[in-house]
Amino acid sequence: MSVAFVKEESAEAASETILPARPISDRVNLVTEAGLKMLQVELARAQQALDAASLQEDINERRRQSAVPFRDVSYYAERIRTAQLYPVPTSNDVVGFGHTVTFRRDDGRIQTFQIVGEDEANPSQGSISHGSPVAIALIGKTVGDVVRLGPRELEILSIS
């Protein structure tokens, strides 16, 4: 039955619970082992929230509480389905996915980041996505190389 033929509260609840899908980038979904585990934990968490919401007797409350978990279950299931587990780097000669890179910016600041998958990237915790401008500039380079990032320069100090 269309929500047009039920009480007004149901129509409002239905409009509140139609959430757009979480955007998924068109980049290859590379993940580290830790990143894959994180995706699996998030999928389980979203599924638990969806299961708990389905126990609500009031349909309007069930819709409200199900909206975000439903969207997240779809997102994490797709990210796990498309995940490409990347092996731990065996050489530290050239910057690549999974490496931790320390570099000096042209203003003298020294920063260290691990290059990881999009879902596991957290710059404040020391990790950046392999699709970020900094990672793109660093990948394929070696210790001592100076790379340009817009008007800035980064000198690679170490790769581990």
Buried (B, 14 or more C-beta within 10 A) or exposed (E): EEEEEEEEEBBBBBEEBEEEEEEBEEEBBBBBEBBBEBBBEBBEBBBEBBEEBEEBEEEBEBBBBBBBBBBBBBBBBBBBEEBEEBEEBEEBEBBBBBBBBBBBBEEEEEBEBBBBBBBBBEEEEEBBBBBBEBBBBBBEBEBEBEBEBEEEBBBBBEBE
